[in-house]
């Protein structure tokens, strides 16, 4: 079930712009926008959603139902580090799959090797609950010991961009080439960089369609959905962790709660707020 990367080439610095793979294999092709008109992509890539009555302001459940049916003949992947948003989106996808008798959806987690025990426990709960989702693990080929030998014991502190690049971006680039639709749980109110994301758009970094059904939701709406549908979630959210990633870089935020619209607990000792998977850093 685990899908591990095998490329052992190491990045030489903390840059995020690794060369995209040319391995396109014999996969179905989705319609892509003209690259010469790339700056118009977010507005145009939502394309056929409007014609079907589904658009940028559509309810996430409706968007998920539409998207999983629309791209049912394409290789689809959802990535998640098991944050609250991802758990809510998995629940929506599972319900849509059951309702419309769709194929299993693959959920890829990029395991950095630095997950909290609570995150690992949550992953197992999700596996047990959603039999129509297939959980994959993507990992860097660089072991923690190799990283320590080459870059020192605290790369995550001394050069967090490089650490994220090695442990997240590298395995993402190596594995995403096998898919044509990428589902994520990004929301516009999470960070400045995410404020203008489209529900559906062509992603030039990974060369596939990127689908963000929760784009318009607030954190409070996500939490309401979690509660109403009894969706498993990371118990650290109840201990002042509004956002959870690697244990080295994540801190509790006093006074926060599961509805808090903040990410400052991530990379707490810097102004960094993105890992590089979605945006250049």
Phi, psi and omega per residue, in radians:
X1 nan -0.539 3.133
X2 -1.291 2.455 -3.135
X3 -2.105 1.724 -3.045
X4 -1.857 2.478 3.127
X5 -1.322 2.728 -3.080
X6 -2.129 -0.223 -3.127
X7 -1.158 2.168 -3.064
X8 -1.754 0.068 3.138
X9 -1.149 2.293 -3.127
X10 -1.705 2.508 2.998
X11 -1.202 2.602 -3.107
X12 -1.604 -0.240 3.083
X13 -2.604 -2.952 -3.071
X14 -1.533 0.232 -3.084
X15 -1.145 2.587 -3.099
X16 -1.721 -0.239 -2.996
X17 -1.572 1.169 3.057
X18 -1.208 2.604 -3.124
X19 -1.143 2.280 3.141
X20 -1.198 2.586 -3.139
X21 -1.216 2.597 3.090
X22 -1.718 0.095 -3.110
X23 -1.372 1.661 -3.113
X24 -1.690 -0.216 -3.127
X25 0.826 -2.821 -3.102
X26 -1.868 1.066 -3.095
X27 -1.689 2.723 3.039
X28 -1.003 2.611 -3.082
X29 -1.867 2.354 3.033
X30 -1.724 2.708 3.121
X31 -1.191 2.299 -3.127
X32 -2.098 2.629 3.137
X33 -1.277 2.811 3.087
X34 -1.216 2.144 -3.078
X35 -1.083 -0.450 3.139
X36 -1.156 -0.302 -3.128
X37 -1.953 0.543 -2.965
X38 -1.034 -0.602 -3.083
X39 -1.215 -0.225 3.058
X40 -1.639 -0.014 -3.029
X41 -0.956 -0.860 -3.096
X42 -0.979 -0.607 -3.115
X43 -1.361 -0.581 -3.033
X44 -1.644 -0.424 -3.030
X45 -1.267 -0.278 3.066
X46 -1.261 -0.224 2.993
X47 0.402 -1.812 -2.930
X48 -1.303 -0.010 3.126
X49 -1.139 -0.699 -3.117
X50 -1.107 -0.718 -3.102
X51 -1.099 -0.491 -3.113
X52 -1.637 0.108 -3.127
X53 1.463 0.109 3.109
X54 -1.955 2.223 -3.112
X55 -2.475 -2.923 -3.088
X56 -1.002 -0.511 -3.117
X57 -1.704 0.203 -3.120
X58 -1.149 2.648 3.083
X59 -1.159 2.413 -3.105
X60 -0.904 -0.739 3.136
X61 -1.061 -0.721 3.118
X62 -1.159 -0.702 3.126
X63 -1.114 -0.757 3.123
X64 -1.091 -0.801 3.111
X65 -1.008 -0.775 3.136
X66 -1.145 -0.870 -3.030
X67 -1.118 -0.773 -3.114
X68 -1.179 -0.509 3.063
X69 -1.380 -0.730 -3.104
X70 -1.058 -0.701 -3.064
X71 -1.870 0.401 -3.053
X72 -1.060 -0.447 -3.131
X73 -1.621 0.136 3.136
X74 -1.908 2.668 3.017
X75 -1.216 2.066 -3.056
X76 -2.003 2.448 3.016
X77 -2.335 2.441 2.937
X78 -1.965 2.318 3.062
X79 -1.842 2.567 -3.140
X80 -2.799 2.505 2.977
X81 -1.822 0.323 3.064
X82 1.174 0.642 2.945
X83 -1.303 3.006 -3.096
X84 -1.029 -0.730 -3.136
X85 -1.078 -0.780 -3.134
X86 -1.081 -0.676 3.127
X87 -1.127 -0.745 3.101
X88 -1.083 -0.746 -3.118
X89 -1.171 -0.654 3.071
X90 -1.045 -0.737 3.139
X91 -1.078 -0.759 3.107
X92 -1.085 -0.743 -3.137
X93 -1.142 -0.736 3.134
X94 -1.068 -0.732 3.123
X95 -1.136 -0.713 3.138
X96 -1.155 -0.704 3.115
X97 -1.075 -0.773 3.135
X98 -1.148 -0.781 -3.084
X99 -1.143 -0.686 -3.038
X100 -1.862 0.166 3.097
X101 0.905 0.950 -3.115
X102 -1.677 2.841 3.104
X103 -1.122 2.798 3.061
X104 -0.973 2.546 3.067
X105 -1.784 2.318 3.102
X106 -1.467 2.308 3.107
X107 -2.025 2.010 -3.116
X108 -1.780 2.266 3.021
X109 -1.939 2.232 3.057
X110 -1.550 1.793 -3.065
X111 -1.479 1.970 -3.106
X112 -1.387 -0.224 -3.048
X113 1.560 -0.009 -3.089
X114 -2.167 0.619 -3.127
X115 -1.394 2.568 2.996
X116 -1.135 2.629 3.033
X117 -0.984 -0.635 -3.141
X118 -1.100 -0.581 3.112
X119 -1.209 -0.721 3.107
X120 -1.131 -0.689 3.104
X121 -1.126 -0.693 3.123
X122 -1.119 -0.752 3.121
X123 -0.968 -0.766 -3.139
X124 -1.140 -0.663 3.095
X125 -1.097 -0.709 -3.140
X126 -1.169 -0.709 3.097
X127 -1.042 -0.767 -3.110
X128 -1.213 -0.534 -3.074
X129 -1.448 -0.681 -2.982
X130 -1.935 1.585 -3.099
X131 -1.290 -0.285 3.132
X132 -1.685 0.229 2.989
X133 -2.019 2.430 3.127
X134 -1.895 2.054 -3.037
X135 -1.636 2.150 3.117
X136 -1.949 2.731 3.027
X137 -2.109 2.158 3.022
X138 -1.850 2.341 -3.104
X139 -2.380 2.652 3.011
X140 -1.243 2.658 3.078
X141 -1.400 -0.086 -3.137
X142 -1.579 1.929 -3.137
X143 -1.204 2.836 3.095
X144 -1.055 -0.671 3.132
X145 -1.140 -0.746 3.109
X146 -1.101 -0.748 3.130
X147 -1.082 -0.722 -3.141
X148 -1.123 -0.725 -3.136
X149 -1.144 -0.653 -3.047
X150 -1.502 -0.594 -2.993
X151 -2.164 0.013 -3.115
X152 1.687 2.972 -2.981
X153 -1.338 -0.341 -3.050
X154 -2.238 0.895 3.102
X155 -1.038 -0.635 3.129
X156 -1.011 -0.447 3.121
X157 -1.705 -0.750 -3.063
X158 -1.335 -0.547 3.100
X159 -2.622 1.299 -3.052
X160 -1.063 -0.538 3.120
X161 -1.130 -0.724 3.109
X162 -1.150 -0.705 3.132
X163 -1.063 -0.811 3.103
X164 -1.094 -0.649 -3.121
X165 -1.114 -0.782 -3.129
X166 -1.202 -0.807 -2.950
X167 -1.602 -0.263 -3.134
X168 -2.145 -1.010 -3.004
X169 -1.169 -0.722 -3.124
X170 -1.027 -0.928 3.104
X171 -1.145 -0.510 3.080
X172 -1.080 -0.874 -3.115
X173 -1.106 -0.612 -3.106
X174 -1.239 -0.512 -3.032
X175 -1.806 -0.487 -3.023
X176 -1.196 -0.314 -3.110
X177 -1.091 -0.280 -3.107
X178 -1.491 0.069 -3.024
X179 -2.247 2.836 -3.133
X180 -2.080 -0.313 3.059
X181 -2.297 2.269 -3.131
X182 -2.022 2.048 3.136
X183 -1.737 2.284 3.099
X184 -2.326 2.880 -3.130
X185 -1.836 0.478 3.121
X186 -1.089 2.560 3.051
X187 -2.242 2.644 -3.071
X188 -1.228 -0.456 -3.086
X189 -1.559 0.086 -3.097
X190 -1.297 -0.879 -3.126
X191 -2.514 2.919 3.099
X192 -1.033 -0.745 -3.119
X193 -1.135 -0.455 -3.076
X194 -1.608 -0.011 -2.983
X195 -1.135 -0.375 -3.108
X196 -2.149 0.439 3.121
X197 -1.143 2.572 3.083
X198 -1.598 2.711 3.051
X199 -1.116 -0.733 3.136
X200 -2.426 2.168 -3.118
X201 -2.731 2.764 3.057
X202 -1.373 2.264 3.122
X203 -1.756 1.951 -3.076
X204 -1.309 -0.405 -3.132
X205 -1.162 -0.754 -3.084
X206 -1.913 -0.062 3.062
X207 1.048 1.022 3.056
X208 -2.818 3.002 3.091
X209 -1.396 2.440 3.135
X210 -2.041 2.243 -2.994
X211 -2.114 2.098 -3.090
X212 -2.158 1.377 -3.050
X213 -1.105 -0.410 -3.101
X214 -1.622 0.167 -2.992
X215 -0.875 -0.710 -3.013
X216 -1.567 -0.099 -3.065
X217 -1.405 2.658 2.989
X218 -1.605 2.935 3.089
X219 -1.091 -0.648 3.134
X220 -1.098 -0.668 3.110
X221 -1.153 -0.671 3.090
X222 -1.089 -0.820 -3.134
X223 -1.090 -0.696 3.094
X224 -1.057 -0.742 3.139
X225 -1.119 -0.764 3.122
X226 -0.984 -0.804 -3.107
X227 -1.208 -0.800 -3.093
X228 -1.131 -0.563 -3.082
X229 -1.837 0.116 3.094
X230 0.911 0.818 -3.125
X231 -1.428 2.339 3.063
X232 -1.041 2.513 3.123
X233 -2.572 2.877 -3.106
X234 -1.200 2.156 -3.090
X235 -1.154 -0.269 3.081
X236 -1.142 -0.371 3.086
X237 -1.107 -0.404 3.120
X238 -1.550 0.004 -3.116
X239 -2.098 0.638 3.069
X240 1.228 0.449 3.012
X241 -1.883 1.677 -3.136
X242 -1.211 -0.473 3.141
X243 -2.455 2.443 -3.028
X244 -2.235 2.238 3.035
X245 -2.408 -2.276 -3.134
X246 -1.223 2.524 -3.054
X247 -1.184 -0.457 3.092
X248 -1.100 -0.681 -2.918
X249 -1.853 0.007 -3.071
X250 -1.922 2.328 3.133
X251 -2.221 2.671 2.992
X252 -1.209 2.592 3.117
X253 -2.027 1.824 -3.103
X254 -0.929 2.338 3.120
X255 1.544 -0.142 -3.140
X256 -1.432 2.879 3.093
X257 -2.554 3.075 -3.071
X258 -1.038 -0.329 -3.141
X259 -1.626 -0.056 -3.046
X260 -1.121 2.258 -3.097
X261 -1.614 1.067 -3.128
X262 -2.446 2.722 3.069
X263 -2.256 0.247 -3.029
X264 -1.223 -0.127 3.018
X265 -1.297 -0.263 3.082
X266 -1.505 2.388 -3.112
X267 0.827 0.940 -2.941
X268 -1.026 -0.459 -3.075
X269 -1.681 0.284 -3.136
X270 -2.574 3.092 3.088
X271 -1.653 0.184 3.104
X272 -1.181 2.359 3.074
X273 -2.395 0.166 3.062
X274 -2.385 2.568 -3.123
X275 -1.593 -0.267 -3.130
X276 1.851 -0.132 3.105
X277 -1.171 -0.676 -3.035
X278 -1.813 -0.531 -3.065
X279 -2.419 2.676 3.080
X280 -1.136 2.460 3.133
X281 -2.240 nan nan
